[in-house]
């Protein structure tokens, strides 16, 4: 290992030590299940915004997106546009209502919210939602593990499997002990590092490629259509890319942040901070790909794995210590998302599945212990899926994202805004959304992203089945009205 790599490794070790310290601090503040799963609903707007952003973006932002732009050009930027628009609408229409409703019906997970919202006495809805979360999050966590392995391979030449295990060990440790608070506190640090790195790498990189004009000229001479938003893309591919925005309404690890914010009114400030962070970060990722493409063209070099353009460029243009911080940004993206997904998966296993079958009351300390066991168990399965290293980060994220967006997205929106939504419609919509994603992804009909048919068919199913099974219910109506009244009252303060 070279001296430069030693400097970078030291920076990474310090960064990981800080995360573990935060995990220990959060552990000391975690006394019950609500603390472990939702942080006691104590997050401020900055923490909520950065936590949601860091949990959302994963290694996809620093590896997947720059990689695909590097190879294909700005035609793939439609995905980033769709995500920014979808995130904004999610903050605007879901965040305040979900915070109000989960406060009124006193729930701490998405499945428990849906069960109480729809008064499902059979526990079937809670079980189905828990199973869907477990399945798709296992794939999602696996994508983070793949990113971690690739990170250490490309950065330090370490074996892919060693890198995978190192990332897994650290993220499991602070999530296992510190729960939601540890995940949220570390997300603030990780989100800040990611943002600064995505701004600095392309800006400083321009000094190596001769400035903006020379960079554009280099790229255009080699690939004249690299800057075109429409060349090389079809109407279906644009629709598919924009449709990524639909996924936001159904991502449990993101919308659970809305439940944890301190007050409903603070969702406004959190929205502005979150969308500003996201827009500038996305812009940085796109320009990193362009600058990296120009740099390697000018050097007459070939980048073996385009998904590592951010990592490799950061190592080239910065002093080893700063490069170490840049590398920590990649780990931040990877680890923040893994930890967020693990805590939600843990809550699904314990709060939504275990309690559904084992109704004997237990102490909070017992459930927190089971939650930690669940974190470890899901991590082991995800490591096994990531072990072969034969999957693209973007492919894994794409599948899990569409699964959640199709299964949960329509249901979350309808449950918050349509009082006639029924538990039968919810179960049918969840199953249809999940099944369509699995089938469509396998056959890839029309090259259309599976979230489009999955979301639409799930939406139609919920509406149709709910209309057939709807019966007026005084308790549901009163809770619905109470949630809306609480929302308006809090927003006026």
N, C-alpha and C positions, 0 to 999 in steps of 0.2 A: 504494500500500500504506500502511495506517495505521500510526501509531506502535506501537499494540498488536501488530499483526502483525509489525512489525520486531523487537520484543522476542522474540516467539515464534519467529521465523525464526532469530534468533541462537542461541536455546536448541537448536533442531534442528541447526544447523550444528555447534555444540559437541558435541552428542551423536554426530553422524556422524563427527566427527573422532576422538572417543574410540574408536569402533568400528574405524576404520581403524588407529589406533595399536595396538589389541589384535591386529588381523590381522597387523601387522608383527611384533609380539612373538612371536606364535605361529609365524610364518614362520621366525623365527630358531631356534625349538625343534623344527622339523619336519625330520627328517633322512632318514626312510625312508617306505615305503608304509604300514606299520602306524601310524606317527605321523600321517600325512596322513589316513588313513581311520578310525582308531579312537583316536587320542590316546595310543597306547602303553598302553592299559588303566590309566590313572592317575587317573581321576576319583574324587573323594570323594563322600560321600552328599549333601551340599548341592548341589554342582555337578551331580551326576547328576539329582537331583530337580528342580531348577529348570531344568536343560537340557531334560529330558524334558517338563516342563510348558510351557515357552516354545515348544519345537518343536511341541508338540501343538496349542496353542490358536489360534495364528495370528490374523489379523484377524477371524476368526469370533467370538472371545470379546468383543472390544471393539466390533465393528460388526455382525456377523451376528446374534448372540444378542440384544443389546439391541434391534436393529431389529425382529426378529420378535415379541419380547415387547411392544414399543411398539405394534405394529399389532394383534396378536391377543389379548394378555393372557397370563395364567399358564398357559393351556392348552398352550402350547409349552414350558413348563418341564419337561415329561416328558423332553425331550431332554437337559437338563442333569442330571436325576436318573439317566438311563440312562448318561450319560458318567461320572459320578462312581463309580457302582457298577462299571462296566466297567473303569475305570482301577484301582480298588482290587484287583479280581480279577486284573488283568494283573500288577500289582506282586507280588501274593501267589503266583500259580502259575507265571507265565512268567519273571519276573526272575531268581530264584535258579537255576532249572534251566538257563536259556539261558546265563547266565554260566558255570555249571559245565561245560556241554557244549561251549561254544565254546573254553573253556580247554583241555579234555581233547583235543579234536580240532584245536586250533590253527587256528581260522578267524576272519576279521575282517569278513565280510559275511554277510547272511542266505542268499543263494544258495550261497555256498561252504560254509556250515554244513550246509545241506540236502543238498548233493552228497556231502559226507563222511559225514554221518549215515546216508544211505541207500545209500552206496557205488555211486553212479551212474557207471559207467565211460563211458557214451555221451556225456556232457556235455549231453544233451538237457534235463535238469532245470535245470541252471545257465543254459542259454540261454533257456528258457521263463520262468524267474523274472526274469532280467535284462530280458527284453522287457516283461513285465507291469509291473515297476518303472518302466521307461522311459516307457511309455504313460501310466500313471495319475499319475506324478509330474509329467509335463509339464503335465497339467491342474491339478494341485495347485499347482505353482509359478505357473501362470498366475493362479490365484485370488489369490495374494499380490500379484502385479503389479497386478491390478485394484484391490485394497485400497489400494495405494500411490498409484495415480492418483487415486482418489476422495479419499484423504486430503488431498493438496495442493490439489485442486479445492475441497473444502469448507472447508479451513482458511485458505488464502491466496488463493483465487480464481485460482490458477495453472491453466494449461491441463492437462487430464487427462493428456495424453501427455507433457508435460514432467515432471509428478510421477512418472509411471510410469518414465521413463528415469532420473530422479535416484535413486529407490529402487533400481532395478535396478543402476545403476552402483556404488553404495556396497556393496550386499550381494554383488555379484559380486566386487568388489575384495577384501574381507576373506576371503571364502570361497575365492576362487581361490588366494590366497597362503598363508593360515594354516591351511586345511583343518579337520579335526575339532576341533583344539584351539581355533582361533579361534572356531569356531561355538559350542563349549561355554562358553568364557570369556565371550563376548558374551551368551550365553543367560542366564548368571547375573545379569548387569547388567540385561538386558532383562526377565527374569522378576521381578526385584525392583521395577523401575519399574512394570510392569503391575499387580502386586499392590497397591502403594501407591496407584496412580491409581484402581483399581477400588474401593478402600475409601474414599478421600477424596471422589471425585465425588458419590456418592449421599449421604454424610453431610453434606457442606457444602451440597449441593443442597437438603436438607431445610430449611435456614435460609431459603431463598428461596421455598419453597412453604408455609411456615407450620408446619412440624413434621410429625410422623408422622400425627397425627389429621387435620389439615387436608389433607394430601396424599391420604390414603385417601378422605376425604370428596369431594374434588374429582374423583378418578378414578371413584368409585362413582356420583356424580351424572351424569357424562357417559356412563359405560359400566358399568352395574351388574354385568355379568358379567366384567369385566376381571380380577377376582381369583379367578375360578372355575377350578379345575384340570380340570373335567369339561365345563363348558358349551361348546358349539361344537366339541367334539372327539368323535370316534367311537372305538370299541374298536380299530379298525384303526390310526387315527392315533396312539393311545397306544402300541400295540405297535410301530409304526414309529419313534416317538420314543425309546422305551426301547431299541430294537434298535441305536441308535447305539453303545451300550456294547459290542456284539459286535465293533465295528471295531478296538478296541484291540489285540486279539491279533495282528493282521496288519499293523500300521503299521510299516514298516521304519525310518522316521526316529525313531520312539519306542523300539522294542525294541532298536535298536542301542545305545542308552544303557545298557541292561542288560548288554551285552557289554563296555562300556568301564569299568564301575565297578571300583574297585581290588580289593575283596574281596567274596566272596559274602555274608558276614555283614552288610556295610554296606547290603545291599538292604533290611534291616528299617528302619534309620534313614531311608534314602532314601524308603521307602514312606510313613512317617508324615509326613515333610516335604512330599513331593509331593502327597499327598491333602489335607493341611491347606491347602496353597497353592491347590490346585484348588477345594476346596469354598468357601473364602472368596472366591476370585476369581469363581466362578460366581454366588455370592450377590450380590456387588457389581455384576455385569453385569445381573442381573435387577432389582435395586433402582434401578440407573441408568435403566433403561427406564421404571420406574414413576414415579420422581421427574421425569424428563424429560417424560413424558406429562402429569403434573399441572402442571408449570411452563408448558408451552406452552398448555394449556387456560386457565390463569389469565391469561396474557398475551394471550389471544385471537389467538394466532399459529399458523401452520401450518409444520410441519417438512417441507421439500420431500423430503428423502431420509431415511426413518426409520433407515437404517443408520448415519447420522452423528450420532445423538442423543448419544452419549458425547463426540464431538469438540465439537459445538456447545455442549453444556451446560458442558463444561470451560472453553471460551473465555468464556462468560458469567459464571460464578461466581468465577473466579480472576483474580488479578493477571496481566498478560500474561507475566511471567517464569515464574510457576508454571504458567500455562496452556501455556507452551512445553514444560514438563516433562510435563504431562498429554498433550500432543500426541506427545511422544516415546514415551509408553507405547503409543500406537497403532502407531507405527513399529516399536517393539520387538516387538509381537505379529506384525506383518507380516514383518519382516526376519528374526526368529529362525526362523520356520517356513520361509521361502524358503531360507535358508542351510542348514538341516538337510536339507531335501529335495534341494538341489543336491549336497551331499556324498554322500548315499546314491545318487543317480542317477549321479553320477560313478563311484562304486565299482562300480555295476552295469555301466556301459559298459566300464570298463577291466578290473576284476578278474573280471567274470563273462561278458562278451561278447567283448571283445578277446582275452583270454587263452585263451578257448575255441577261437578260430579261429587264433590265432597262438601256437604253443607254443614258439617259439624263445626261450630265456631272455634277458631284458634286465636292465639295471641298475635299481635302485630309483628313481634320479633320472629315468630315462626314463619309468617308469610314473607317477611323480608329475607329470611334465610332461604326460603324456597325460590324467591326471586333471583337471588345470587346463584343458586344452583342452576336455574333456567338460563341465565346469562352464559354460564360456562358450557352447558350442554349444547346450546345453539351455536356457540363459537366453535366447538369441536366439529359439528356437522359442516359448518361453513368452511372450515379449514380443509376438510376432506374434499369438498367440492372444488376448492381453489387449488388443491395440490397438483393436479396434472399440468397446470399452466398452459392450457390449450384454448382459453376463452379470451375474447376481447373485453376490456373493461366496459366499453360502450355497449356491446351486445348484452352483457349481463344487466347493466343498469337499465337499458331500454326495455328488456323483458319485465323486470320487476316494476318499473315505473308504470308501464301500461297495465300491468296486473292490478296494482292498487288504484290507479286512475279509473279503470273501467269498473272494478268491483265496488269501490267506496265512493268515488266522485259523485255520481248521480244521487246516491243514497244520502250523502251528507247534505247536499244542496236541497233536496226535497224534504228531508226531515227538519231542516231549519226553516223552510219557507212555505211548505204545503202541509197543512194540518191533517189532510186526509191520507197521508202516507200510512200504510199498515205494516205490521210485522211480517205478514205473509208476502206482501209486495217486496219488502226489504230482503227477505231470504231469497226469493226468486231472483231479484235483481243482482244480488251478490253472486249467486251461483252462475247465472247467465254471463255476467261480466267476466268472471274468472275463467269459465270454460271457453268462451269465445277467444280470449287472449291466448290460451294454450293451443287451441285448434288453429287459429289464424296465423300464429307465429310459426307453426309447423309447416303449413302449406304456402304461406306468404302470397295469398291471392292478390292479384293486381299490383303487387309491391306496395300495398297500402299499409301503413303502420297500424298494428293491431288495436291500438287504443281508440281509433276512430269507430270501427264497428262495435268494439267492446263497450265503449261509453254509450253510444246511441242505443244499442239493443238492451243494455242494462236499464237505461232511462225509460225506454218504452215499456219494458217488462214491469218495472216498479209501478208506473202509472196505471197500466192496464189491470194488473193483479190487485192493486190498491183500490181501484174503482169497483172491482168485482167484490172485494172482501170488506169494504169500508162499512163500519157501523158507528154512529155517533157515540162518543164517550165523553162524559162530563169531566172526568179526571184529566184526560189528555188535553181537552180544550182549555181547562183552567191553567194547567201547567204551561201550555203554549202561550196563553195570554199573559201569564205571570212573567215568562221569559222576555217577551216583547216589551212589557211595561218596565221591567228591570233594566233592559237595554236603553230605553228612552230616558229613564230617570238618571242613569249613570252618565249618559252622554251630555246631559244638561249641566252637570256639576262643573 
